[in-house]
Amino acid sequence: MAKTILIKPIITEKAEGLSERLNQYSFVVDRKSNKIEIKNAVQKMYDVKVASVNTAVMPGKAKNRNTRSGMIKGRVSSYKKAMVTLAEGSEIDFFGDI
């Protein structure tokens, strides 16, 4: 594929709860990708059946950090997030090798 669609999975407490309860998995995806491309990429990479895809563009945020030399102002980049709902019986194991 010309562009990499799936950048990385989101592994947080909230994302783990969604995967256990609702069979939903979250990914950081390329900003230009659409739902059909995301669905095909997940099905191809993890060999699962995808039921639906929801996307959201998360806004960038300003962050401040205090150091000895003073306050450092920075910014966290915005990104696109995809919540992928899998069909019944499908599952993704991110920690299979550990």
C-alpha angles and dihedrals in degrees: 000000000000096000132030107245103181110055102174141326119257109237110187134130091262093048091049090051091052092050092051098044106030103018090242123144126195127218137178104234139184112282093232097050121105132213095266092053091047091050093050092046094051092046091049098044100042100025094232136128113253118211100184144347127216121188135196133178108226112212124236118253135211114238131193126201128189117222136166091267094049141274119333116207119205144155135235112220122243119247142183118250126199124199108202119198113204127212120256112288095021121115138172118216109201093174099048096121096048 
